[in-house]
């Protein structure tokens, strides 16, 4: 609306933002106001909280409070799970005092086992379903539903209890309301990764695939658990956002400006044109960069008390201050989320402890995020904070493409 001359307004002294007095002081009491008693998930979410905040509630809604295998086969306390050849056991403690019951199964069973590490500390357990860390239960309820994890005696395969109870099929999801989705397992850990259509990340663990003929829609476990209604700190003006799968009025994400397909879905405000894609919704609330000592917070408009221009401290490119960035106000350091893709959630991979022998180097490698080298020692492309093979004895590291190629030549 045109602002009449000689009327008082609020304006920003750093940019051209101007607003009416009544608009600035309005409480926006409309149909989009949220019920104070309604439990709505608040975004962004820290990575360590994603399991508790979105996956557990999803499994409770879909599967109920159960701890039995999908096929109801229970042989002496051992359970079967989709896609895994061995039986799983339930472990209910993380304490070192219970090593006979919760640590012995990590030990190497025979000389032919692929992993060369005898014990995996409880602090390093990673779920083979959602790829999130398995932490000791947070005492948030008293129903006993979540008190441990599932583990395989014969290999290093672990599952959250809720991930163990993931439904094999889902009739529909709010973010993809076609015929239905069926759980799938990625065949190879090093190759054949699956692309999630919602967060645009790659995963090498469990995911759901659409059963509708001709539809190639895939979605990882975390995104399949997204609720239909959320609140987001980037949009405090109105209270909540809802998933919309067919809206042709708002097709671009407010952050990355990318086109949002009407068949994939977006979170949209009912009271304005604010819309955000799944990849930006899933950005973690905090992050850490090798160039910054402090924890970085996801920031949505860093212009406050910052009259100058913004440049990414990693790639040194100029940044749009209205775009979301990880920013440290104390050090005045800003980073694109894409400049540290692994911790920003662009890779949702299970890495494991297996050691690989690669023909171009004398020491064994581990498949992990490259953290001690800027570039691949083989192709010399930028590989920091990306999946690759890193030597445990020196600073030699190669990207996935070069590593897999050299493994084939070995």
N, C-alpha and C positions, 0 to 999 in steps of 0.2 A: 504494500500500500504506500502511496506517495505521502511523504512527511510534509505537512504544511509549514510554511515559513513562520517565524516568530512564535513558535511553540517550543516548550521545553522538552528535551529528549535526553536519554542516556546514550552516551557514545564512548567507544574505546579510544584512548589516546594513542594506541599503538597501531590501530588498523582502522578500517572504514565501517566497522560494525556500529549501527545506530538502531535504537528501539524506542517506541512510544513509552511514555510514563506508565500508562495503564497496562501495556503488554509486559513491561519489566516487573511490575508488581503483582501481576495476576497469579492466582494459585492454580489455574487450569483445572478447575473442578468440573470435569466432563465425564463422558461415558468411558474414557480410557483410564479413569482413576482406579487404582487397584484397591481391592478389599484388604484391609489391614490384617484380617485373619487368614487370608489366602496365602498358602506356602508356594512362593515362586522362586525359582533358582536365580541367583544373582551372578551376573557375569561382569568382568572376566573372572576366571577361576585359576588359582595356582595349580600347577601340575600335580603336586602332592595331594590336592584335594579333589581332583577330577573323579577318582574312583568313588569316594564317599558321596560327592555332590550329585553326580549324574548317573553312574553305572548302577550303584546299589538301588536307588529309587526305581530305575527302569526295570531291573530284574524283579523287584518286588511287585511292580504293576503287572508284569507279563507272566511271571512264573509263580508268584506267591512265596510263602515262607517255607521252603523245602530244602532238604539236603540229601536228596536221593539222586541216583544216576538217571539219565534220560530214558534208558531202556529198563529201569527197575531191576537190573542185575547186580546183586550184592553178594559177592563170594567172600565170606570171612572178613567182612569189613573193607573189602576192596571194590572199587567202583570203576565202571567203564565210562569213557568220555569220547565224544565224537572226534574222529580223525586221529586218535592216539592209539597205538597198538598194544600198550601195556595197561595194567590196572593202576588206579590211583588210590592213595591212602590219604586220610584226613590227619593233619597235624594241627594241634591247638595251642602250641606254645612257641615262643621265640627265645626263651631264656636259655642261657648257657648251661644252667644246672640240669636241664632236661636233654642233654646231648644224646643220651641213649635212645630217646624217642624222636627228637626233632632234628638231630644233626647227623646221625650215623648213615642215613639214607643218601647223603651227599657223597659218601666215600666211594671211591672207584671199586667196581664189582669185579672186573677182570681186566686182563692186560690188553684186551682188544677194544676197550671203551674209547670213544673218540676224544673225550676231554682229558687233559693232562693235569688238571687241578683237583686235589683231593677233597677240598671242602669249600663250599660257598657260604660266606658269612650271611647271617639272617638279614643284615642291613643291605645286601646286594641282591636279594631275591627279586626277580622280575616275572610278571605274569605272562604266560605264553598265550593268553587270550587277548588282553587289551594292551599289552606292552608297558603297563604302568608298574611302578615299584610296589612290592607287597610289604606293607608296614604292619606293625602290631596294631591290633584293633583299637580304634578310638572309641572310648566308652560313651557313646552318644545315645544308646538305648539299652534296655534291659531285657530284650526278648531272646537273647542268645542266638540270634540268627547269624551273626557274623563273629566267629571266634576261632579263627585259624585260617588254614589254606589247604589246598590239595597238592599232593606231590607224588611223583613217580619214583618207585624204588630202583628202577633199572636205568633211568636216564635223568638228566637234569631238566625236568618238565614240571612247571609249577602253575597253579591257577588260584586266583582269588576264589572264595566260595561263591560269590555272586556270578563270576565268570564261568564257574563250573555249572551253574544253573541257568545259563543263558538259554532262551528258547531256541529250538532247532529251526523253527519257522515262525515268521511274524506275518499276520494277515495283511497289515499295512502299517506305515509310519506316517505321522503328520507331515514329515518333510519329503515323503515319496509315496503318495497314496495309490499306487497302482496295485496290481493283483496280489503280490506278496513277496516276501524275501526269505531266502533259505541260507543258513549258516554254511560257510565254506572255510577251507584251510589252505593257506598258501603252500605250494609244494616245496619251493626252495628258499632257504634262508638268505643265500647270497644273490640269487637271481629271481626272476619271475615275481617281483613285488607287485602288489595290487594298489591301484590308484583309487583313493576315496573321492567320490564325486562331490562331497560336501566340503570337507576341509582342504581338499587338494593335496593331501599328504600321501606318502607311500608307506605301506605296511607289509610285513612278511609274516603276519600271524592271522588270527581269525578275522573274518569279515562277513557281511551279509551281501548276497547277490540277488537281484530281482529275478523272479520266476516268470515274469511276463514275456511272452515270445517277442523277440526282436529288441528287447530292452537290455542294455549292457550296464545298467546302473549297479555300482558297488559302493558299499559304505562300511567304514571300519566300526569297531565296537563302540568307541567313544561317541562318534557322531550318531550312531543308531540309537544311543541312549538320550539324545537331546530332547528336552521337554518341548511341548508345543508353545508354552508361554514363558518368557523370561523377562528380567529387568537387566539393563546394561548401564554401566557408569558413564558411557559415552553419550547417553541420551537421558539426562535427568529431567528434562522439561516435561515429558510425559512418562507415565509410570511403567508401562510394560510394552513388550514387543511380542507379536505372534507370528508363527510360521505361515507364510503365504506361498502357494505353489502355482498360482495362475493370476498374476497381476501385471498388466501391461502398462501401468502408469509409472511404476518405479522399478526400473530394471538395472540400475547401477548402484554399486555399493558406495556408501557414504565415505568409506575410508580409502579403499584401493581403486575405486572408480571402475572396477571391472564389470562387465556385463553379467547379470545373473539370469541364467536360463529359467524360464517359467516352469520347466519340468523338474528342476532341482530343488527349488525352494529358497526362501530368504526370510529373515526376521524383519518385520515391517511394523511401524507404528500406525495405529488406526486413526490417529488424530493429525498426522502430518506426513510428509513424504520421506521421512527417515527410514532407510533400509540398509541392511548390512548382510553380507554374504557369510556362509558358514566358515570359510577360512579365517575371516577376521573375528568372528564370534569366538572361535576356538583358540585365539592367541592367548597365551598364559598371562596372568596378571603381573608377574614379575619375571625378570630374566637376568642373566649374568653374561658379561662379555669379557674376553681375555684382556682387553685394553682398559677395563674399568674395575676398580677395587670395590665399589659399592654395588648393592643390588639395584637394578634398574626397574622402574615402574612403568607400566604401559600408560602413556599419556595421550590425551585426545586433542588438546589445544595448548601447546607449550608457549604461547605468545605472552602470557602474563608475566610482567616485569622482565620481558626479553625483547627489547626494541630492535635488535639486530637480526640478521639472517641466520638460518639454521643449516648446518652442514653435518652430514653423517661422519662421525669420528672414525669409522672403519673404511668406507669406500670413498669418503671425502666429496661426495656429490651433494649439491644443494637439495634441501628438503622442503617440502610444503609444510609450513607450521600447523596447518589444519589437518594434516594426515596423522594417523596414529604412529607413535614412535616410542621407543624405550629411552627414557630420559632421566638423567641425574641432575637435579637442579643445583645441588651443592657444587658439583664439579663442572656444570654447564656442558655436559657431554650428551649427545643424542645419537641414536642408532636406528637404522631401518630394521624392522623385524627380519627382512630377508638376508641381512648381513650376518646373522648367526642362525641359520635355518634349523639346525638340529634342536636347539633349545627353544626355538619358537614354534616347534611342532610340525615342521614340514616333513620330518621323518619319524614315523611311529614304528620303530623296528626293535626286534629282540636280537641282542648281539651275542650273548653267551660267553663261554670261557674256552671254547675249542681253540687249539693252536694249529696254525697252518704253516706248512713249509713251502716257500715260494722260491723258484729257481734263481731269482736275481739277487738273493740276499742270504747270508749264512745263518742268521738267527730266525727263530720262529715268530710268526705274527699272530695277532688277535684281530678278529673282525670287530671294530668299534668305531666310535666317533674320533676322527683325527683331531688331536688337541695339542700336539707338540711340534707341528710343522705347518707352515703356511701353504706350501705347494707340494704336489705329488713329486716324488723323486724319480718317477719314470717319465711321465708326460709333461711335468712342470706346470700343470694347470692348478688354479687355486682350489685347494681341497680342505681348508680349515673348517672345522665344525660340520663336516660332511661325513657320511659313512665311508669307511675305507679299512685298510689293513695297516696296523701300526706295530712296530717292533717293540717288544718289552725290554730289550737290552740296550737300545740306542735310539737315536732320533730318526731312523729311517721309516718312511711311511709312503704308501701308495694308495691311489684312489681305488674304488671298487672295480671300475672297468679294467684298469691295468692289473690289479690283483687277481681277478678272475681269469684274465687272459694268461697270466704267468702261472697260475695254478694248473691250467689246462696243458701248459707246456712242460710242467714239472714231471 
